[in-house]
Amino acid sequence: MDDLTALARHHLDRAKTDPHGRSSHLFLHDGPLRQSVIAMVAGCELDEHNAPPAASLQVLHGHVRLTAGKTGHVRLELIAGQVQRIPQERHALVAVEDSVVLLTAVTATVGCPTPTEEAAAHHHMARPHMAG
């Protein structure tokens, strides 16, 4: 069993001495399920990146801003104790103050299409069939 409070404290201490201002640790890896603690000092940013098939972000300490969408039109301010589903699109994370988050992600699902696969299937099914 992992102690999230101890992990958060440890990685925030490491982030404060890291040249990039962050420290992370994947502490649970069970099939497609991943849980990681990510610590970031104020002003640190995780640049825009792709979303896994399913994920949530829980703030253990501090205040972060999650942005998503092509123009960053989705802006979510999250503080300690809050949890948020991560949008199924490219997103970025900024530490507004020294922060630690718990990232829970499902990297693959058997028999369940990814959002991209689902959109492609829906697009294909929505096309009218033209008789030749």
C-alpha positions as a Markdown table, in Angstrom:
| # | Residue | x | y | z |
|---|---|---|---|---|
| 1 | Met | 0.0 | 0.0 | 0.0 |
| 2 | Asp | 1.3 | 3.5 | -0.9 |
| 3 | Asp | 0.9 | 6.5 | 1.4 |
| 4 | Leu | -0.2 | 9.3 | -0.9 |
| 5 | Thr | 0.5 | 12.0 | 1.6 |
| 6 | Ala | 4.1 | 10.8 | 2.0 |
| 7 | Leu | 4.5 | 10.4 | -1.8 |
| 8 | Ala | 3.1 | 14.0 | -2.4 |
| 9 | Arg | 5.5 | 15.5 | 0.2 |
| 10 | His | 8.5 | 13.6 | -1.1 |
| 11 | His | 7.9 | 14.5 | -4.8 |
| 12 | Leu | 7.2 | 18.2 | -4.0 |
| 13 | Asp | 10.5 | 18.3 | -2.2 |
| 14 | Arg | 12.2 | 16.8 | -5.2 |
| 15 | Ala | 10.4 | 19.2 | -7.6 |
| 16 | Lys | 11.7 | 22.1 | -5.7 |
| 17 | Thr | 15.3 | 21.0 | -6.5 |
| 18 | Asp | 14.6 | 19.8 | -10.0 |
| 19 | Pro | 15.9 | 22.0 | -12.8 |
| 20 | His | 12.5 | 21.6 | -14.6 |
| 21 | Gly | 10.5 | 22.1 | -11.4 |
| 22 | Arg | 8.7 | 18.8 | -11.4 |
| 23 | Ser | 8.9 | 15.3 | -10.1 |
| 24 | Ser | 6.6 | 12.3 | -10.7 |
| 25 | His | 6.3 | 8.6 | -9.8 |
| 26 | Leu | 4.1 | 5.9 | -11.4 |
| 27 | Phe | 3.2 | 4.0 | -8.2 |
| 28 | Leu | 0.4 | 1.7 | -9.5 |
| 29 | His | 0.5 | -0.2 | -12.8 |
| 30 | Asp | -2.1 | -2.9 | -13.2 |
| 31 | Gly | -2.9 | -3.8 | -16.8 |
| 32 | Pro | -4.2 | -0.7 | -18.5 |
| 33 | Leu | -4.6 | 1.2 | -15.1 |
| 34 | Arg | -1.9 | 3.7 | -14.2 |
| 35 | Gln | -1.8 | 6.0 | -11.1 |
| 36 | Ser | 1.0 | 8.6 | -10.8 |
| 37 | Val | 1.8 | 11.3 | -8.4 |
| 38 | Ile | 3.0 | 14.5 | -10.2 |
| 39 | Ala | 4.5 | 17.4 | -8.2 |
| 40 | Met | 5.1 | 20.8 | -9.8 |
| 41 | Val | 6.5 | 24.0 | -8.5 |
| 42 | Ala | 4.5 | 27.3 | -9.1 |
| 43 | Gly | 4.7 | 28.3 | -12.8 |
| 44 | Cys | 5.8 | 24.8 | -14.0 |
| 45 | Glu | 3.8 | 23.6 | -17.0 |
| 46 | Leu | 3.3 | 20.2 | -18.6 |
| 47 | Asp | 3.0 | 21.2 | -22.3 |
| 48 | Glu | 0.0 | 20.2 | -24.3 |
| 49 | His | -0.2 | 16.4 | -24.8 |
| 50 | Asn | -2.7 | 13.7 | -25.9 |
| 51 | Ala | -5.2 | 12.3 | -23.5 |
| 52 | Pro | -5.4 | 8.6 | -22.7 |
| 53 | Pro | -8.7 | 6.8 | -23.4 |
| 54 | Ala | -9.9 | 7.7 | -19.8 |
| 55 | Ala | -8.3 | 9.7 | -17.1 |
| 56 | Ser | -8.9 | 11.9 | -14.0 |
| 57 | Leu | -6.9 | 14.4 | -12.1 |
| 58 | Gln | -7.2 | 14.8 | -8.4 |
| 59 | Val | -5.4 | 17.7 | -6.7 |
| 60 | Leu | -3.7 | 16.5 | -3.5 |
| 61 | His | -2.0 | 19.9 | -2.7 |
| 62 | Gly | -2.0 | 23.3 | -4.2 |
| 63 | His | -3.8 | 24.9 | -7.2 |
| 64 | Val | -3.5 | 23.9 | -10.9 |
| 65 | Arg | -5.0 | 25.0 | -14.2 |
| 66 | Leu | -6.0 | 22.4 | -16.8 |
| 67 | Thr | -6.4 | 23.8 | -20.3 |
| 68 | Ala | -7.8 | 21.8 | -23.3 |
| 69 | Gly | -9.0 | 22.3 | -26.8 |
| 70 | Lys | -7.3 | 23.6 | -29.9 |
| 71 | Thr | -7.3 | 27.2 | -28.6 |
| 72 | Gly | -7.2 | 26.4 | -24.9 |
| 73 | His | -10.9 | 27.3 | -24.7 |
| 74 | Val | -11.5 | 24.9 | -21.8 |
| 75 | Arg | -9.8 | 26.3 | -18.7 |
| 76 | Leu | -10.4 | 24.5 | -15.4 |
| 77 | Glu | -9.1 | 25.8 | -12.1 |
| 78 | Leu | -8.6 | 23.0 | -9.6 |
| 79 | Ile | -7.6 | 23.2 | -5.9 |
| 80 | Ala | -6.7 | 20.7 | -3.3 |
| 81 | Gly | -9.5 | 18.1 | -2.7 |
| 82 | Gln | -11.0 | 18.6 | -6.2 |
| 83 | Val | -11.1 | 15.8 | -8.9 |
| 84 | Gln | -11.8 | 16.3 | -12.6 |
| 85 | Arg | -12.2 | 14.1 | -15.6 |
| 86 | Ile | -9.6 | 14.9 | -18.1 |
| 87 | Pro | -11.1 | 16.0 | -21.5 |
| 88 | Gln | -10.7 | 13.6 | -24.4 |
| 89 | Glu | -8.5 | 16.0 | -26.3 |
| 90 | Arg | -5.0 | 17.5 | -26.2 |
| 91 | His | -4.5 | 19.3 | -22.9 |
| 92 | Ala | -1.9 | 21.0 | -20.7 |
| 93 | Leu | -1.4 | 21.5 | -17.0 |
| 94 | Val | 0.1 | 24.5 | -15.2 |
| 95 | Ala | 0.9 | 24.8 | -11.4 |
| 96 | Val | -0.6 | 28.1 | -10.3 |
| 97 | Glu | 1.2 | 27.4 | -6.9 |
| 98 | Asp | 3.3 | 24.6 | -5.7 |
| 99 | Ser | 1.1 | 21.6 | -6.4 |
| 100 | Val | 0.8 | 17.8 | -6.3 |
| 101 | Val | -1.8 | 15.9 | -8.4 |
| 102 | Leu | -2.8 | 12.3 | -8.6 |
| 103 | Leu | -3.2 | 11.2 | -12.2 |
| 104 | Thr | -5.4 | 8.1 | -12.8 |
| 105 | Ala | -5.4 | 6.9 | -16.4 |
| 106 | Val | -6.7 | 3.9 | -18.3 |
| 107 | Thr | -4.4 | 3.4 | -21.3 |
| 108 | Ala | -6.4 | 0.8 | -23.2 |
| 109 | Thr | -9.8 | -0.8 | -22.9 |
| 110 | Val | -10.7 | -4.2 | -24.4 |
| 111 | Gly | -13.9 | -4.0 | -26.5 |
| 112 | Cys | -14.3 | -0.3 | -25.9 |
| 113 | Pro | -13.1 | 2.0 | -28.7 |
| 114 | Thr | -10.9 | 5.0 | -28.0 |
| 115 | Pro | -12.6 | 8.4 | -28.6 |
| 116 | Thr | -10.9 | 8.7 | -32.0 |
| 117 | Glu | -12.0 | 5.2 | -33.1 |
| 118 | Glu | -15.5 | 6.0 | -31.8 |
| 119 | Ala | -15.7 | 9.2 | -33.8 |
| 120 | Ala | -14.4 | 7.5 | -36.9 |
| 121 | Ala | -17.0 | 4.7 | -36.6 |
| 122 | His | -19.7 | 7.2 | -36.0 |
| 123 | His | -18.6 | 9.2 | -39.1 |
| 124 | His | -18.6 | 6.1 | -41.2 |
| 125 | Met | -22.0 | 5.0 | -40.0 |
| 126 | Ala | -23.5 | 8.5 | -40.5 |
| 127 | Arg | -22.6 | 8.5 | -44.2 |
| 128 | Pro | -25.7 | 8.0 | -46.5 |
| 129 | His | -25.4 | 4.9 | -48.7 |
| 130 | Met | -25.6 | 5.8 | -52.3 |
| 131 | Ala | -27.1 | 3.2 | -54.6 |
| 132 | Gly | -25.1 | 2.7 | -57.7 |
